[in-house]
Amino acid sequence: MEPIRKGQVGPEVEDVQRRLADLGLPCADDAGVFSEGTRAAVRAFQQQRGLPADGVVGDDTWRSLVGASYRLGDRLLYVTRPLMHGDDIRELQRRLNRLGFDCGYDDGLYGQQTFEALREFQLNVGLDVDGIAGQSTIDVLTRLHRQHQSAPAYVAREREQLRRSHRTTLASARVMIDPAHGPDDPGVRSLDGVAEHAVTWQIASVVEGQLAALGAHVVLARGPGTTPTPSQRAAHANREDVEVILSIHLNADGSPRARGAAGYHFGTEGYVSERGRALAELAVERIVEATGTAHCRVHASTSALLRESRAPAVIIEVGFLSHPEEGRALATSAHQRRVGAELVDALVCFLLGSRAEPAVTDSR
């Protein structure tokens, strides 16, 4: 979809305003006019949902707005292509997980794992086993739901995976490296006009080369001339059955003093991916230590790549292109190699539980 942003006027803006008002976020602007009041309401919604708070209604924000309008019982829930999504599905997953039927993440997507968990629930309670969440299934589920139960199975599974290292080399590791944006969506730019997509591609190439030298099977989420959507990148990762995804981004701000590295992992109000958070913390710490930039912390997010991928996924913003010094440094091959090496080190620590051995180096 074309982004809906400040300055636009029309029925699409009025639709956004109505949806925000229904969620308790009324806009102070005239109906159908996207001014500062609407932008503030959009930003508030994005902050609540763990989305980039840029005040622009793009694909992720629109999907979240639509999904937020559904309550459990409003509609039949079943497997479709593309997948159904919404807050009603997240509530279904939360209730099933609490009862011990493993849906995986509370991601709001009605996928195969949720379908199988619902079928198992229906079998156990004597309902028709069709994997469709209709009113009779929801009525029984509501009666049985217990808030006091222990953490869902997927939480225990992630904690156990964090405690144990499953390999001693990277020979069997399948890793996706995602250079954010692309030529059709170049991202932010430096003061000198360098585009984010060009820098993320260079850093990703460094990471790919060093991981391959260590024996890993590396999948790139895009090529130098392509611009898949975040959902397409997640689908690619799922098809390739990767075990971890690292997405490389840059940041920008209206203040030239803003600088630093930040990380994002999947998380909702009821669940945080512990493996994702662990990798994000490792990566940000490595970059801060190596480059001396500011530590902008690690945050939960429901961005499409993080939400729709089966593997633990992180978004790492390695610096601010808008900062005069940091932006110029990020455009240089030396700084890109330094950042790439630290990301490799973080991935190796995550996968093996030890620091990376030196990979292929470039002394230039």
N, C-alpha and C positions, 0 to 999 in steps of 0.2 A: 504494500500500500504506500501511497505518497504520504509522507509525514504531515501531520496537522500541527501547526505551530502559531506562535504569536504573530498577529497581523492578518490572519485569515478570517474570512467572514462566510457564513453559509450554513446549510443544514447539517453538514458533518460536524461543525463546531458545536451546534446546538445539541446534537446527539451526545457528544462527549460531555458537555455541561450537564445534561440530564442524568447520565450515568454517574457522574461524580456526585451530583446532588443526592441521588438515591443511596450513595454510600456514605452520606453525612459530610460531604465536601462541597458545599455550595460555592458557586463562582460569583464574584461581585460584579462581573461584566454584564452588559446587555445580552439577551438571548441571541446566539449565533455569532457573537463577536468575540474573537480570541484576543483579549488584552491581558494586562498584567494579573488581573484577578483570576482568570482561567489558568494562566501559567502557574500561579501560586498553588492552585488546587491540584493541578496535574503533578507538580513537584511533590506536594504532600502525599498524594496517592503513590507515586513512585517510591518515596522514602518508606512508606508503610509496607510496600511489596518487595523491597530489596532490589529495586531496579535503578539504573543510573538516573539520578534526579536532574535531568536537563530541561524539564518543562515542555518537552516535545512529545507528541503522541505518535510514536513509531510503531513498528510491528509488535514488539514485546509489550509495550504499554497498552496498545489496543486489545491484544489478546487477553491481557490481565484484566482490563476493564470489562470486557465481555464476560470472561469467566467469573468475575466477582459478583455478577448479577444472579448466579444460580445458587439455590439452596437445596440441600439433599431432599429429594422427593418432588422437585419441580419437573423432572423429566425422566424418561427411561435412560439408563446408562448401559452402554454395551460397546463392543469393539468396533471401531470404524477406521477408515483410512481417508484423510488423516485422522489422527486420534482425537477423540472428544477430550475437552479440557474444561476445567472450571473449579470453583470452590466447592461445589457439591461432590465432585469426585475426590477432592482432597479430604473432605469430611468422611466420605465412604472409606477411603484408605486408612484414615486415622482410626476409625472405629474397628475395622477389620484387624489392623495391626495390634490394637490394644486387646483384642480377643484372641490373639495368637495365630491369626491367618496372615501370612507374610505377603504383603503387597509391595515390599521394598519401600523406597522413599515416598513420603507424602507429597508427591510432585504435582498432583492435580491432573494427571494424564491417565486415561483409561487404556492401559496397554495390556500386554499378554499376562504379566505377572499379577496385575489386579484382577484380570479375568479369571485366572486359575485360583487365586485366593478366594474370590467370591463363589466359584463353583464348589470349592472345598467347604466353605461355610454353608452353602445351601445343602450339600450332601449331609453334613453333620446335624443340621436342624430339621431335616425331613422336608425340605422344599423342592420344587422342580429344579433340577440341576441344568440351568441354561446359561449361566454366566451373565444374566441380565438383571440389573438392579431396578426392579419394579417396586410397586408399593408394598406388596406382600413381603418381599425380601427386606425392604427398608423398615417395615413395622417390626419384624422379628429382630433385626439388627439393633434397632433403637431400644427394645426391651432388654436385650442382653448386654448392651455396652456397659463396661465397667471402667470408670475413670481411675480407680485405685490400682489397676494392674501394673505389673512391672514393665520396664522398658520393652518396646517391640523387638522382635527377633532381629531385624536388620541393624538395630543399634548395638546389640550384643555381638553380632557378626562383625561389624566394623571395628569394635573395640578389640576383638580377638585378632583381627587382621593387623591392627596396629602393634599388638604385642609380639607377634610372630613374624619373622622374615621367612619367606617361602623359597628363597633362592640364594645362591652364593655368587652367581654371575648374571649378566644381562643377556645371556645368549637366547633366552626364550621370552624376553620382555617385549611386549607390543605396546608402543607409545605413540599417541597422536600429538604432534606439535602444530599449533594453530597460529599462523601469522594473521593477526586481526585485520579486518577491512579488506581492501582490494582496489583495483583501479576504478571500479564503478562506485565505490563508497570509500573515498580515500582517507577518511578520518580527520583528525586534527592536523594542523600544520605548524611548523616552527616559524619564528620571526623571519627566517631566510627563505621560507616557502617550501621546506622539505615536508613531504606528506608522510603521515603515520604509516600507511600501508607499505611504503618503500622501506622504512626502517624495520618494521616488524618482520618483513620478508628476509632482510639481511640477518637479523638476529636468529630467526628460525633456521636459516641455512647453517649457521654456526652450530646451533644445538643439534640439528639433524646429523651433521657430519661427525661431531664428537660422539654422539650416542651410537651411531652406526659403527664407529671405530671400536667402541666398547662391546659390540656384539648385539645390540638391540635391533629389533625390527621397528623402523620409524615410519609412521604414516603422516604425511603433510595434509592439513585440512584444505588447502587450496594451492593453486599454482601461482606463478608471478603475474599472470594476466587474468585470473578469474576472481569472482567475488561472490561466493556462496553465502546464503543467509546463515545466521547462527543455528537455525533448526536443521538446515541441510548439513552443516558441519557435524552436528550431533548425530544425525542419521548415518553419516559416513563413518563416524567413530563406532557406532553400534554395529554396522555391517562388518567392519574390520575386526570387531571383537577386541578392541584395545583395552588395556587394564588401567590406563591413566591418560588424562588429557591435560596439556598445558597450553593455555591460550595467551599469547604475548600481545599486550596493548601498550599504548602510551597515553599520557594525560595532557590536559591543557586547562588553563584558568585565565580569567580576565586580569588577575593580578600577576605582574611579572615576577613577584617574589615567591610564588607557589612552586614547590619542588618536592620530590620524594618518590618513594616506591610504595605501592599498595597492592593488596591481594584480595581476591574474592573467591568464595566457595559456596556450594549450595546450602541454603538454610531457609527455613520458614519459622513461624512463631512456635511451632511444636517440635521441630527437628533440625539438627545441624549435622552435616556430613563431617564426622570426626576425621576421616582420612583426608578429605578435601582440605579441611582447616589445617591439618598437620603439614600437608605439602605447601599450602599457601604461606604458612608461617616460615617454613624452611626457605622458600624462594625469596621472600621479602628480606629476611634476615641476611641471607647471602649477598643480595644486591646492595643493601645498606652498608654492610661490612666492607665490601669490595670498592664501592664508589664514593662512600662518604655522604650520600644523599640523605634526606630526612626519612624517618620511618613513619609512614602514613597508616600503619596498622592493617589488620586483616578483617574483612567484613563478610557477613552472610548475604547472599543474593539469590534471586530467583530468575536470573537471566536465562534465556532459552537454552544456551549451550550447557549451562550447569544443570538446568532442570530436566532436559530431555535426554541427556546421555546416561547410559547405564553405568559407565565407569566413573570413578572419582574424577572430577574436573575442577580446574582452577583457572581464574583469569588473573594475570599478573601485569599490573601497570608499572613498567620499569623506570619511568621518569616522566618529567613534564617537558614536552616540546616547546611550551610557551615560555619557559624560563630562559633568559638570555644565555647563560653559560651552560646549563644542563641541556638545553635544546641543541646548541651547537655541538656539544660532546656526543650526544646520541646520534648525530648524523655522521660521525666518523667511524671508520672501520675498526680502529683500535678499541673504542668504547663499546662498540657492538660485540666484538670478540670477548671483551671482559664480562659483559653482561651475559652473553651466551654461555660462557664457561661456568658462571655461577649458577645459572639455571640447570645446566647439566649436573653440577655437583648436588644441587637440591634434589633432582630426580633420582640420582644414584643413592643418596642417603635415604630417600623415601622407599625405594624399591629393595635395597639391600640392607639398610640399616648401618651403613658405613660410608665414609667419605670416598669420593671418586678417585680412582687412580688417574694420573695424567693421561689425557687422550692425545689426539693429534694437535700439535701446537703450531703456531705461525709466529716466527720471531720478527717479522717485519714491523 
